[in-house]
Amino acid sequence: MNWNDAAEDLLMQILSQTPRPLRERAEAELRQAAEQNAEDEGRGRVGVETVIAAWVRATPDSLRADLPRQMERLGLDPAEYRHLLED
């Protein structure tokens, strides 16, 4: 599956916040989830929104409260993704 450059950049930024011992596994899981989401939505390419949705879904419930702060650090507006964060 193809990834647009912005989606790939966001994934790398997210992974840079992941502890090194977990990074490779986290990358594989996020890539698989994002590609599956894109496929389920009938898209041939992974975009930023798809990466964010996969990131939120892959984050354990116990850590989700910190996602808005992490989003802000990456230059994202958590209010735009409230619907994902409240699921």
N, CA, C and O atoms as CSV, one atom per row, in Angstrom:
chain,resi,resn,atom,element,x,y,z
A,1,MET,N,N,0.851,-1.175,0.000
A,1,MET,CA,C,0.000,0.000,0.000
A,1,MET,C,C,0.893,1.233,0.000
A,1,MET,O,O,1.925,1.269,0.670
A,2,ASN,N,N,0.486,2.228,-0.751
A,2,ASN,CA,C,1.228,3.485,-0.826
A,2,ASN,C,C,0.908,4.387,0.366
A,2,ASN,O,O,-0.200,4.376,0.902
A,3,TRP,N,N,1.896,5.153,0.756
A,3,TRP,CA,C,1.752,6.140,1.828
A,3,TRP,C,C,2.111,7.499,1.253
A,3,TRP,O,O,3.092,7.629,0.520
A,4,ASN,N,N,1.305,8.529,1.588
A,4,ASN,CA,C,1.736,9.857,1.151
A,4,ASN,C,C,2.841,10.338,2.095
A,4,ASN,O,O,2.978,9.840,3.213
A,5,ASP,N,N,3.618,11.303,1.631
A,5,ASP,CA,C,4.788,11.755,2.393
A,5,ASP,C,C,4.422,12.284,3.775
A,5,ASP,O,O,5.134,12.028,4.746
A,6,ALA,N,N,3.318,13.021,3.871
A,6,ALA,CA,C,2.910,13.590,5.163
A,6,ALA,C,C,2.553,12.479,6.154
A,6,ALA,O,O,2.864,12.585,7.341
A,7,ALA,N,N,1.907,11.422,5.677
A,7,ALA,CA,C,1.551,10.300,6.548
A,7,ALA,C,C,2.812,9.588,7.035
A,7,ALA,O,O,2.913,9.232,8.209
A,8,GLU,N,N,3.763,9.384,6.141
A,8,GLU,CA,C,5.019,8.739,6.509
A,8,GLU,C,C,5.782,9.595,7.528
A,8,GLU,O,O,6.328,9.069,8.499
A,9,ASP,N,N,5.817,10.900,7.305
A,9,ASP,CA,C,6.485,11.812,8.249
A,9,ASP,C,C,5.825,11.771,9.621
A,9,ASP,O,O,6.510,11.732,10.643
A,10,LEU,N,N,4.494,11.778,9.645
A,10,LEU,CA,C,3.782,11.720,10.931
A,10,LEU,C,C,4.086,10.420,11.650
A,10,LEU,O,O,4.332,10.419,12.856
A,11,LEU,N,N,4.071,9.322,10.928
A,11,LEU,CA,C,4.385,8.037,11.553
A,11,LEU,C,C,5.771,8.077,12.189
A,11,LEU,O,O,5.945,7.603,13.312
A,12,MET,N,N,6.744,8.628,11.500
A,12,MET,CA,C,8.102,8.712,12.047
A,12,MET,C,C,8.153,9.617,13.282
A,12,MET,O,O,8.893,9.338,14.225
A,13,GLN,N,N,7.376,10.691,13.277
A,13,GLN,CA,C,7.320,11.577,14.453
A,13,GLN,C,C,6.699,10.848,15.641
A,13,GLN,O,O,7.187,10.958,16.766
A,14,ILE,N,N,5.637,10.113,15.395
A,14,ILE,CA,C,4.999,9.341,16.468
A,14,ILE,C,C,5.981,8.326,17.022
A,14,ILE,O,O,6.124,8.188,18.237
A,15,LEU,N,N,6.651,7.623,16.136
A,15,LEU,CA,C,7.595,6.597,16.570
A,15,LEU,C,C,8.786,7.176,17.317
A,15,LEU,O,O,9.366,6.503,18.169
A,16,SER,N,N,9.157,8.407,17.012
A,16,SER,CA,C,10.286,9.023,17.719
A,16,SER,C,C,9.970,9.230,19.202
A,16,SER,O,O,10.881,9.392,20.013
A,17,GLN,N,N,8.688,9.224,19.557
A,17,GLN,CA,C,8.275,9.363,20.956
A,17,GLN,C,C,8.148,8.007,21.648
A,17,GLN,O,O,7.904,7.940,22.853
A,18,THR,N,N,8.314,6.944,20.893
A,18,THR,CA,C,8.181,5.591,21.415
A,18,THR,C,C,9.544,5.108,21.905
A,18,THR,O,O,10.544,5.276,21.207
A,19,PRO,N,N,9.595,4.517,23.086
A,19,PRO,CA,C,10.883,4.005,23.575
A,19,PRO,C,C,11.521,3.061,22.551
A,19,PRO,O,O,10.844,2.222,21.958
A,20,ARG,N,N,12.804,3.208,22.360
A,20,ARG,CA,C,13.532,2.453,21.332
A,20,ARG,C,C,13.264,0.944,21.371
A,20,ARG,O,O,13.071,0.356,20.307
A,21,PRO,N,N,13.242,0.285,22.534
A,21,PRO,CA,C,13.009,-1.168,22.524
A,21,PRO,C,C,11.629,-1.559,21.955
A,21,PRO,O,O,11.447,-2.691,21.507
A,22,LEU,N,N,10.684,-0.649,21.971
A,22,LEU,CA,C,9.332,-0.952,21.493
A,22,LEU,C,C,9.069,-0.405,20.100
A,22,LEU,O,O,8.035,-0.706,19.504
A,23,ARG,N,N,9.980,0.386,19.577
A,23,ARG,CA,C,9.746,1.147,18.345
A,23,ARG,C,C,9.483,0.262,17.123
A,23,ARG,O,O,8.552,0.530,16.363
A,24,GLU,N,N,10.269,-0.762,16.928
A,24,GLU,CA,C,10.114,-1.610,15.743
A,24,GLU,C,C,8.748,-2.304,15.751
A,24,GLU,O,O,8.059,-2.353,14.732
A,25,ARG,N,N,8.379,-2.823,16.883
A,25,ARG,CA,C,7.068,-3.487,17.000
A,25,ARG,C,C,5.937,-2.485,16.814
A,25,ARG,O,O,4.953,-2.774,16.133
A,26,ALA,N,N,6.075,-1.300,17.420
A,26,ALA,CA,C,5.051,-0.262,17.289
A,26,ALA,C,C,4.905,0.163,15.828
A,26,ALA,O,O,3.792,0.385,15.351
A,27,GLU,N,N,6.028,0.274,15.124
A,27,GLU,CA,C,5.967,0.663,13.715
A,27,GLU,C,C,5.195,-0.375,12.901
A,27,GLU,O,O,4.335,-0.023,12.093
A,28,ALA,N,N,5.498,-1.630,13.112
A,28,ALA,CA,C,4.814,-2.688,12.371
A,28,ALA,C,C,3.311,-2.671,12.659
A,28,ALA,O,O,2.492,-2.805,11.749
A,29,GLU,N,N,2.965,-2.504,13.928
A,29,GLU,CA,C,1.543,-2.491,14.310
A,29,GLU,C,C,0.818,-1.284,13.725
A,29,GLU,O,O,-0.289,-1.415,13.203
A,30,LEU,N,N,1.439,-0.111,13.810
A,30,LEU,CA,C,0.790,1.094,13.279
A,30,LEU,C,C,0.675,1.042,11.757
A,30,LEU,O,O,-0.349,1.436,11.200
A,31,ARG,N,N,1.702,0.567,11.093
A,31,ARG,CA,C,1.637,0.443,9.635
A,31,ARG,C,C,0.514,-0.505,9.218
A,31,ARG,O,O,-0.271,-0.199,8.320
A,32,GLN,N,N,0.452,-1.643,9.874
A,32,GLN,CA,C,-0.578,-2.628,9.543
A,32,GLN,C,C,-1.970,-2.064,9.803
A,32,GLN,O,O,-2.865,-2.221,8.973
A,33,ALA,N,N,-2.158,-1.411,10.941
A,33,ALA,CA,C,-3.464,-0.844,11.281
A,33,ALA,C,C,-3.860,0.258,10.305
A,33,ALA,O,O,-5.009,0.314,9.866
A,34,ALA,N,N,-2.920,1.130,9.964
A,34,ALA,CA,C,-3.217,2.227,9.033
A,34,ALA,C,C,-3.562,1.685,7.651
A,34,ALA,O,O,-4.503,2.158,7.013
A,35,GLU,N,N,-2.810,0.706,7.192
A,35,GLU,CA,C,-3.083,0.134,5.879
A,35,GLU,C,C,-4.419,-0.598,5.858
A,35,GLU,O,O,-5.149,-0.538,4.868
A,36,GLN,N,N,-4.738,-1.285,6.946
A,36,GLN,CA,C,-6.025,-1.975,7.024
A,36,GLN,C,C,-7.177,-0.969,7.026
A,36,GLN,O,O,-8.191,-1.177,6.359
A,37,ASN,N,N,-7.015,0.127,7.784
A,37,ASN,CA,C,-8.043,1.177,7.813
A,37,ASN,C,C,-8.250,1.763,6.425
A,37,ASN,O,O,-9.386,1.942,5.985
A,38,ALA,N,N,-7.156,2.062,5.738
A,38,ALA,CA,C,-7.259,2.632,4.388
A,38,ALA,C,C,-7.959,1.652,3.456
A,38,ALA,O,O,-8.819,2.046,2.669
A,39,GLU,N,N,-7.599,0.401,3.541
A,39,GLU,CA,C,-8.220,-0.618,2.691
A,39,GLU,C,C,-9.712,-0.745,3.000
A,39,GLU,O,O,-10.536,-0.828,2.090
A,40,ASP,N,N,-10.054,-0.759,4.292
A,40,ASP,CA,C,-11.461,-0.865,4.700
A,40,ASP,C,C,-12.287,0.305,4.174
A,40,ASP,O,O,-13.476,0.159,3.890
A,41,GLU,N,N,-11.645,1.469,4.045
A,41,GLU,CA,C,-12.329,2.668,3.558
A,41,GLU,C,C,-12.260,2.791,2.036
A,41,GLU,O,O,-12.723,3.781,1.469
A,42,GLY,N,N,-11.684,1.791,1.379
A,42,GLY,CA,C,-11.612,1.792,-0.073
A,42,GLY,C,C,-10.566,2.737,-0.644
A,42,GLY,O,O,-10.665,3.155,-1.797
A,43,ARG,N,N,-9.584,3.067,0.144
A,43,ARG,CA,C,-8.521,3.968,-0.309
A,43,ARG,C,C,-7.304,3.167,-0.735
A,43,ARG,O,O,-7.020,2.106,-0.180
A,44,GLY,N,N,-6.594,3.677,-1.714
A,44,GLY,CA,C,-5.390,3.022,-2.186
A,44,GLY,C,C,-4.128,3.606,-1.604
A,44,GLY,O,O,-3.021,3.198,-1.957
A,45,ARG,N,N,-4.296,4.566,-0.705
A,45,ARG,CA,C,-3.147,5.263,-0.141
A,45,ARG,C,C,-3.442,5.616,1.314
A,45,ARG,O,O,-4.571,5.952,1.672
A,46,VAL,N,N,-2.406,5.533,2.140
A,46,VAL,CA,C,-2.527,5.908,3.546
A,46,VAL,C,C,-2.229,7.400,3.664
A,46,VAL,O,O,-1.208,7.879,3.171
A,47,GLY,N,N,-3.133,8.130,4.323
A,47,GLY,CA,C,-2.955,9.552,4.560
A,47,GLY,C,C,-2.820,9.846,6.045
A,47,GLY,O,O,-2.873,8.942,6.878
A,48,VAL,N,N,-2.648,11.098,6.357
A,48,VAL,CA,C,-2.438,11.539,7.742
A,48,VAL,C,C,-3.605,11.132,8.641
A,48,VAL,O,O,-3.391,10.617,9.738
A,49,GLU,N,N,-4.821,11.358,8.189
A,49,GLU,CA,C,-5.993,11.026,9.012
A,49,GLU,C,C,-6.020,9.544,9.359
A,49,GLU,O,O,-6.387,9.166,10.472
A,50,THR,N,N,-5.634,8.717,8.414
A,50,THR,CA,C,-5.618,7.267,8.641
A,50,THR,C,C,-4.561,6.896,9.673
A,50,THR,O,O,-4.792,6.021,10.508
A,51,VAL,N,N,-3.407,7.549,9.623
A,51,VAL,CA,C,-2.351,7.289,10.603
A,51,VAL,C,C,-2.815,7.706,11.996
A,51,VAL,O,O,-2.585,6.985,12.968
A,52,ILE,N,N,-3.457,8.847,12.098
A,52,ILE,CA,C,-3.938,9.321,13.400
A,52,ILE,C,C,-4.965,8.350,13.969
A,52,ILE,O,O,-4.911,8.005,15.150
A,53,ALA,N,N,-5.896,7.912,13.136
A,53,ALA,CA,C,-6.911,6.953,13.606
A,53,ALA,C,C,-6.251,5.662,14.091
A,53,ALA,O,O,-6.635,5.127,15.131
A,54,ALA,N,N,-5.271,5.161,13.356
A,54,ALA,CA,C,-4.570,3.941,13.763
A,54,ALA,C,C,-3.808,4.154,15.070
A,54,ALA,O,O,-3.781,3.276,15.932
A,55,TRP,N,N,-3.191,5.321,15.206
A,55,TRP,CA,C,-2.437,5.656,16.419
A,55,TRP,C,C,-3.347,5.669,17.635
A,55,TRP,O,O,-3.015,5.098,18.674
A,56,VAL,N,N,-4.486,6.318,17.505
A,56,VAL,CA,C,-5.426,6.388,18.622
A,56,VAL,C,C,-5.910,4.995,18.988
A,56,VAL,O,O,-5.924,4.632,20.164
A,57,ARG,N,N,-6.305,4.215,17.994
A,57,ARG,CA,C,-6.820,2.868,18.266
A,57,ARG,C,C,-5.758,1.952,18.855
A,57,ARG,O,O,-6.078,1.075,19.657
A,58,ALA,N,N,-4.504,2.141,18.473
A,58,ALA,CA,C,-3.425,1.281,18.959
A,58,ALA,C,C,-2.946,1.668,20.358
A,58,ALA,O,O,-2.258,0.889,21.018
A,59,THR,N,N,-3.307,2.856,20.804
A,59,THR,CA,C,-2.875,3.319,22.122
A,59,THR,C,C,-3.748,2.678,23.200
A,59,THR,O,O,-4.973,2.782,23.147
A,60,PRO,N,N,-3.128,2.018,24.173
A,60,PRO,CA,C,-3.912,1.407,25.253
A,60,PRO,C,C,-4.778,2.457,25.971
A,60,PRO,O,O,-4.387,3.615,26.111
A,61,ASP,N,N,-5.946,2.027,26.414
A,61,ASP,CA,C,-6.877,2.931,27.101
A,61,ASP,C,C,-6.205,3.688,28.242
A,61,ASP,O,O,-6.494,4.863,28.467
A,62,SER,N,N,-5.317,3.023,28.954
A,62,SER,CA,C,-4.666,3.652,30.109
A,62,SER,C,C,-3.750,4.807,29.702
A,62,SER,O,O,-3.400,5.632,30.546
A,63,LEU,N,N,-3.356,4.886,28.431
A,63,LEU,CA,C,-2.456,5.942,27.965
A,63,LEU,C,C,-3.144,6.972,27.075
A,63,LEU,O,O,-2.526,7.968,26.698
A,64,ARG,N,N,-4.395,6.752,26.738
A,64,ARG,CA,C,-5.084,7.648,25.798
A,64,ARG,C,C,-5.262,9.065,26.322
A,64,ARG,O,O,-5.329,10.009,25.534
A,65,ALA,N,N,-5.338,9.229,27.622
A,65,ALA,CA,C,-5.526,10.572,28.178
A,65,ALA,C,C,-4.354,11.491,27.814
A,65,ALA,O,O,-4.507,12.712,27.807
A,66,ASP,N,N,-3.206,10.919,27.518
A,66,ASP,CA,C,-2.014,11.704,27.169
A,66,ASP,C,C,-1.943,12.033,25.675
A,66,ASP,O,O,-1.114,12.847,25.266
A,67,LEU,N,N,-2.785,11.422,24.867
A,67,LEU,CA,C,-2.718,11.646,23.422
A,67,LEU,C,C,-2.937,13.103,23.008
A,67,LEU,O,O,-2.223,13.575,22.124
A,68,PRO,N,N,-3.889,13.846,23.600
A,68,PRO,CA,C,-4.029,15.244,23.187
A,68,PRO,C,C,-2.728,16.044,23.361
A,68,PRO,O,O,-2.381,16.855,22.502
A,69,ARG,N,N,-2.029,15.823,24.444
A,69,ARG,CA,C,-0.759,16.525,24.671
A,69,ARG,C,C,0.272,16.108,23.623
A,69,ARG,O,O,1.007,16.946,23.101
A,70,GLN,N,N,0.323,14.823,23.319
A,70,GLN,CA,C,1.257,14.350,22.302
A,70,GLN,C,C,0.905,14.918,20.933
A,70,GLN,O,O,1.794,15.277,20.161
A,71,MET,N,N,-0.373,14.999,20.634
A,71,MET,CA,C,-0.808,15.579,19.359
A,71,MET,C,C,-0.362,17.031,19.243
A,71,MET,O,O,0.132,17.460,18.201
A,72,GLU,N,N,-0.541,17.772,20.312
A,72,GLU,CA,C,-0.124,19.178,20.307
A,72,GLU,C,C,1.372,19.304,20.067
A,72,GLU,O,O,1.809,20.194,19.338
A,73,ARG,N,N,2.158,18.427,20.670
A,73,ARG,CA,C,3.611,18.462,20.467
A,73,ARG,C,C,3.990,18.204,19.018
A,73,ARG,O,O,5.044,18.639,18.556
A,74,LEU,N,N,3.119,17.490,18.300
A,74,LEU,CA,C,3.366,17.197,16.891
A,74,LEU,C,C,2.727,18.233,15.967
A,74,LEU,O,O,2.761,18.096,14.745
A,75,GLY,N,N,2.141,19.274,16.573
A,75,GLY,CA,C,1.531,20.333,15.769
A,75,GLY,C,C,0.123,20.027,15.313
A,75,GLY,O,O,-0.394,20.683,14.409
A,76,LEU,N,N,-0.504,19.036,15.927
A,76,LEU,CA,C,-1.882,18.665,15.586
A,76,LEU,C,C,-2.847,19.287,16.581
A,76,LEU,O,O,-2.493,19.501,17.740
A,77,ASP,N,N,-4.051,19.576,16.140
A,77,ASP,CA,C,-5.090,20.122,17.012
A,77,ASP,C,C,-5.948,18.966,17.518
A,77,ASP,O,O,-6.718,18.399,16.743
A,78,PRO,N,N,-5.839,18.603,18.791
A,78,PRO,CA,C,-6.597,17.466,19.319
A,78,PRO,C,C,-8.112,17.624,19.160
A,78,PRO,O,O,-8.831,16.627,19.087
A,79,ALA,N,N,-8.598,18.854,19.106
A,79,ALA,CA,C,-10.038,19.072,18.943
A,79,ALA,C,C,-10.537,18.481,17.628
A,79,ALA,O,O,-11.683,18.040,17.541
A,80,GLU,N,N,-9.688,18.469,16.614
A,80,GLU,CA,C,-10.075,17.897,15.323
A,80,GLU,C,C,-10.248,16.387,15.394
A,80,GLU,O,O,-10.898,15.795,14.533
A,81,TYR,N,N,-9.678,15.769,16.402
A,81,TYR,CA,C,-9.705,14.310,16.514
A,81,TYR,C,C,-10.461,13.846,17.755
A,81,TYR,O,O,-10.322,12.703,18.189
A,82,ARG,N,N,-11.256,14.741,18.314
A,82,ARG,CA,C,-12.041,14.417,19.513
A,82,ARG,C,C,-12.884,13.170,19.290
A,82,ARG,O,O,-12.999,12.329,20.182
A,83,HIS,N,N,-13.474,13.046,18.104
A,83,HIS,CA,C,-14.327,11.893,17.806
A,83,HIS,C,C,-13.548,10.587,17.918
A,83,HIS,O,O,-14.132,9.558,18.259
A,84,LEU,N,N,-12.279,10.599,17.647
A,84,LEU,CA,C,-11.450,9.398,17.775
A,84,LEU,C,C,-11.043,9.168,19.227
A,84,LEU,O,O,-10.984,8.033,19.700
A,85,LEU,N,N,-10.766,10.264,19.920
A,85,LEU,CA,C,-10.290,10.154,21.292
A,85,LEU,C,C,-11.395,9.743,22.259
A,85,LEU,O,O,-11.109,9.209,23.331
A,86,GLU,N,N,-12.634,9.981,21.901
A,86,GLU,CA,C,-13.754,9.687,22.804
A,86,GLU,C,C,-14.360,8.321,22.569
A,86,GLU,O,O,-15.274,7.924,23.291
A,87,ASP,N,N,-13.876,7.591,21.577
A,87,ASP,CA,C,-14.425,6.252,21.306
A,87,ASP,C,C,-14.117,5.297,22.408
A,87,ASP,O,O,-14.504,4.130,22.340
